[in-house]
Amino acid sequence: MALKTPQDTLTLDPIAMNVVSRVAAGSRLSGELQFEGGLLVQGEVSGHIRVNGRLIVWTGGVVRGRVKVLGDLYLFGQLGDTGASPQDTSLECTGMAYVSKTAVSTGTLLARRLQLYEGADLQGPFKTLKLGDKLPVLHDVLTDPR
């Protein structure tokens, strides 16, 4: 008799989630970036990034740099670069961070809550923050070697 485990299913509706911005596959954005509403990343985004809403990093999408998400994170793609130092990319999430089986995170991940799905690849450090904790400022947690 085979044992079956319940599967978690994550359903995303970018319109209902107010995800109003998109970086399409094959596109690259870098610099000091701010997005109102949510952001869907299918291409590459790097730099100092602030998302006032949900951030969805789709399979094949890559996010690098210093990222602050004022909402939830849905990671299906990549946070940081393969083989890079965890200090090269860091992400602060004020909500829930969902890390799927296709996700790879080599950066530092800070979130209020963390949901890992079977097969998720967390290579960098992560920290969940207690409800009463203030979200730390990145320069308080990590020192930029540059």
Backbone hydrogen bonds in HBPLUS format (Angstrom, degrees):
<---DONOR---> <-ACCEPTOR-->    atom                        ^
c    i                          cat <-CA-CA->   ^        H-A-AA   ^      H-
h    n   atom  resd res      DA  || num        DHA   H-A  angle D-A-AA Bond
n    s   type  num  typ     dist DA aas  dist angle  dist       angle   num
A0017-MET N   A0013-ASP O   2.90 MM   4  6.03 143.2  2.03 154.6 165.9     1
A0019-VAL N   A0014-PRO O   2.83 MM   5  4.96 170.7  1.84 162.3 159.4     2
A0018-ASN N   A0015-ILE O   3.14 MM   3  5.21 162.9  2.17 108.5 111.7     3
A0038-GLY N   A0018-ASN O   2.93 MM  20  5.89 119.1  2.31 140.9 143.7     4
A0021-SER N   A0038-GLY O   3.10 MM  17  6.16 154.1  2.17 140.9 148.6     5
A0040-LEU N   A0021-SER O   2.90 MM  19  6.25 153.2  1.98 140.8 148.5     6
A0023-VAL N   A0040-LEU O   2.87 MM  17  6.32 158.0  1.92 163.3 168.8     7
A0042-GLN N   A0023-VAL O   2.76 MM  19  5.76 164.9  1.79 163.6 168.7     8
A0043-GLY N   A0023-VAL O   3.08 MM  20  5.60 130.5  2.34 131.5 133.2     9
A0027-SER N   A0024-ALA O   2.97 MM   3  5.48 156.7  2.02 137.2 140.0    10
A0044-GLU N   A0027-SER O   2.93 MM  17  6.30 158.9  1.97 154.0 161.1    11
A0029-LEU N   A0044-GLU O   2.93 MM  15  6.36 154.2  2.00 149.5 157.5    12
A0046-SER N   A0029-LEU O   2.93 MM  17  6.40 145.4  2.06 144.0 155.2    13
A0031-GLY N   A0046-SER O   3.04 MM  15  6.57 135.7  2.24 133.6 146.7    14
A0048-HIS N   A0031-GLY O   3.07 MM  17  6.26 131.4  2.32 126.2 140.3    15
A0033-LEU N   A0048-HIS O   2.79 MM  15  6.16 154.6  1.85 156.0 164.8    16
A0050-ARG N   A0033-LEU O   2.94 MM  17  6.36 146.1  2.06 144.9 155.8    17
A0035-PHE N   A0050-ARG O   2.87 MM  15  6.31 156.0  1.93 160.1 168.1    18
A0052-ASN N   A0035-PHE O   2.85 MM  17  6.08 172.1  1.86 178.1 175.4    19
A0037-GLY N   A0052-ASN O   3.02 MM  15  5.60 126.6  2.32 150.6 144.2    20
A0039-LEU N   A0054-ARG O   2.83 MM  15  6.34 153.0  1.90 160.1 169.4    21
A0056-ILE N   A0039-LEU O   2.83 MM  17  6.19 167.3  1.84 166.6 170.2    22
A0041-VAL N   A0056-ILE O   2.76 MM  15  6.12 168.6  1.77 170.1 174.0    23
A0058-TRP N   A0041-VAL O   2.86 MM  17  5.89 149.6  1.95 150.2 160.3    24
A0062-VAL N   A0043-GLY O   2.89 MM  19  6.38 151.0  1.98 155.9 164.0    25
A0045-VAL N   A0062-VAL O   2.96 MM  17  6.36 154.4  2.03 154.1 162.1    26
A0064-ARG N   A0045-VAL O   2.92 MM  19  6.38 151.4  2.00 150.9 159.7    27
A0047-GLY N   A0064-ARG O   3.17 MM  17  6.50 134.0  2.39 122.6 135.1    28
A0066-ARG N   A0047-GLY O   2.93 MM  19  6.20 138.3  2.11 137.3 150.4    29
A0049-ILE N   A0066-ARG O   2.78 MM  17  6.16 164.9  1.80 162.3 167.6    30
A0068-LYS N   A0049-ILE O   2.88 MM  19  6.31 150.1  1.97 150.2 160.0    31
A0051-VAL N   A0068-LYS O   2.88 MM  17  6.30 162.8  1.91 164.1 169.4    32
A0070-LEU N   A0051-VAL O   2.83 MM  19  6.09 174.4  1.83 171.6 173.5    33
A0055-LEU N   A0072-ASP O   2.95 MM  17  6.41 160.6  1.99 160.8 167.1    34
A0074-TYR N   A0055-LEU O   2.83 MM  19  6.22 156.0  1.88 162.8 167.8    35
A0057-VAL N   A0074-TYR O   2.85 MM  17  6.18 164.6  1.87 164.6 169.2    36
A0076-PHE N   A0057-VAL O   2.76 MM  19  5.67 159.4  1.80 160.7 167.6    37
A0077-GLY N   A0057-VAL O   2.97 MM  20  5.37 131.7  2.21 130.0 132.0    38
A0061-GLY N   A0058-TRP O   2.73 MM   3  5.13 158.5  1.78 136.3 141.1    39
A0078-GLN N   A0061-GLY O   2.90 MM  17  6.20 166.1  1.92 155.9 160.6    40
A0063-VAL N   A0078-GLN O   2.99 MM  15  6.40 150.2  2.08 152.9 162.2    41
A0080-GLY N   A0063-VAL O   2.84 MM  17  6.07 162.1  1.87 161.1 166.5    42
A0090-SER N   A0065-GLY O   2.87 MM  25  6.33 157.2  1.93 159.8 163.4    43
A0067-VAL N   A0090-SER O   2.89 MM  23  6.20 163.2  1.92 159.4 164.5    44
A0092-GLU N   A0067-VAL O   2.88 MM  25  6.27 158.1  1.93 150.9 156.1    45
A0069-VAL N   A0092-GLU O   2.77 MM  23  6.06 165.6  1.79 164.4 169.5    46
A0094-THR N   A0069-VAL O   2.99 MM  25  6.36 164.9  2.01 170.8 175.0    47
A0095-GLY N   A0071-GLY O   3.00 MM  24  4.90 122.0  2.35 150.5 134.1    48
A0073-LEU N   A0096-MET O   2.89 MM  23  6.29 160.0  1.93 150.5 156.5    49
A0098-TYR N   A0073-LEU O   2.78 MM  25  5.99 173.6  1.78 157.1 157.7    50
A0075-LEU N   A0098-TYR O   2.80 MM  23  6.06 177.5  1.80 174.4 173.5    51
A0100-SER N   A0075-LEU O   2.99 MM  25  6.13 172.9  2.00 165.6 167.8    52
A0104-VAL N   A0077-GLY O   2.97 MM  27  6.41 150.2  2.06 154.9 160.1    53
A0079-LEU N   A0104-VAL O   2.90 MM  25  6.33 159.3  1.94 157.0 163.3    54
A0106-THR N   A0079-LEU O   2.91 MM  27  6.19 159.9  1.96 173.3 177.6    55
A0084-ALA N   A0081-ASP O   3.05 MM   3  5.23 164.1  2.08 126.4 127.5    56
A0088-ASP N   A0085-SER O   2.99 MM   3  5.46 158.3  2.04 115.0 121.7    57
A0108-THR N   A0089-THR O   2.87 MM  19  6.31 156.5  1.93 148.6 149.1    58
A0091-LEU N   A0108-THR O   2.85 MM  17  6.26 154.2  1.92 161.3 169.4    59
A0110-LEU N   A0091-LEU O   2.87 MM  19  6.14 167.8  1.89 171.2 172.7    60
A0093-CYS N   A0110-LEU O   2.79 MM  17  6.07 142.5  1.93 144.3 156.9    61
A0113-ARG N   A0095-GLY O   3.34 MM  18  6.43 153.6  2.41 141.9 138.8    62
A0097-ALA N   A0113-ARG O   2.86 MM  16  6.15 156.7  1.91 141.4 147.9    63
A0115-GLN N   A0097-ALA O   2.80 MM  18  6.08 167.6  1.82 163.6 162.4    64
A0099-VAL N   A0115-GLN O   2.86 MM  16  6.19 167.9  1.87 169.0 170.4    65
A0117-TYR N   A0099-VAL O   2.94 MM  18  6.14 148.9  2.04 178.6 170.5    66
A0103-ALA N   A0100-SER O   3.15 MM   3  5.28 158.8  2.20 105.9 112.4    67
A0121-ASP N   A0103-ALA O   3.20 MM  18  6.05 154.2  2.27 140.5 147.0    68
A0105-SER N   A0121-ASP O   2.87 MM  16  6.27 162.4  1.90 167.1 167.6    69
A0123-GLN N   A0105-SER O   2.73 MM  18  5.74 152.8  1.80 155.3 164.9    70
A0124-GLY N   A0105-SER O   3.10 MM  19  6.16 146.4  2.21 138.4 139.2    71
A0109-LEU N   A0125-PRO O   2.97 MM  16  6.39 160.3  2.01 147.3 153.2    72
A0127-LYS N   A0109-LEU O   2.87 MM  18  6.44 143.6  2.00 155.3 164.9    73
A0111-ALA N   A0127-LYS O   3.05 MM  16  6.50 160.7  2.08 162.7 168.0    74
A0129-LEU N   A0111-ALA O   2.88 MM  18  6.09 146.7  1.99 140.2 148.9    75
A0120-ALA N   A0117-TYR O   2.93 MM   3  5.69 155.7  1.99 154.2 154.6    76
A0133-ASP N   A0130-LYS O   2.94 MM   3  5.21 145.4  2.06 109.2 120.1    77
A0140-ASP N   A0137-VAL O   2.79 MM   3  5.33 146.6  1.90 118.7 129.5    78
A0141-VAL N   A0138-LEU O   3.00 MM   3  5.18 136.5  2.19 102.7 115.0    79
A0142-LEU N   A0138-LEU O   2.79 MM   4  5.85 179.3  1.79 172.6 172.5    80
